[in-house]
Amino acid sequence: GIAAATIFSPSRDLEVSEKQLRVAFDGDAVLFSDESEQIVKAHGLDMFFEHEKAHENKPLAQGPLKGFLEALGKLQKKFYSKGLRLECPIRTYLVTARSAASSGARALKTLRSWGLETDEALFLAGAPKGPLLRKIRPHIFFDDQMFHVEGAQELGTVAAHVPYGVAQKHKRPQREEQQSPNSK
């Protein structure tokens, strides 16, 4: 029940803001549960899109880092309540492989149902996240898939692997169905 992540240092240095803390989150299996990723893995992308459309108004269950986004949001609201929204030293991003046109609505509606928001929501429709992260320059990026963590790391972003959800299941090597007579 406690959020955890393995933090990886970037392979090159990327200059980040000294006046603003920037935190970027993947959606599924990070802020949200891995329900949608389970559907993709079990039934494919077409079934995922159908499922998201059918459940567009049903919020996703929470993922392991929802509480962290909530804590950042509470800090941000202290600035907002004083009319200092533009001067807030914390900026949050949702950086997801979801598509804005098809499956992004559910992610945004989920955040709203929780009373949360991010400063920017970036829907990449399956494109690599690293190049975009290089542009926004977050201090840290959280993702459940090592592919995206490594891509961010290669382009200079401190990236954290969140070991949660279906993407963490390891494939076991297939055993030989029959051992040869000479094997012991």
Disulfide bonds with the S-S distance in Angstrom:
none
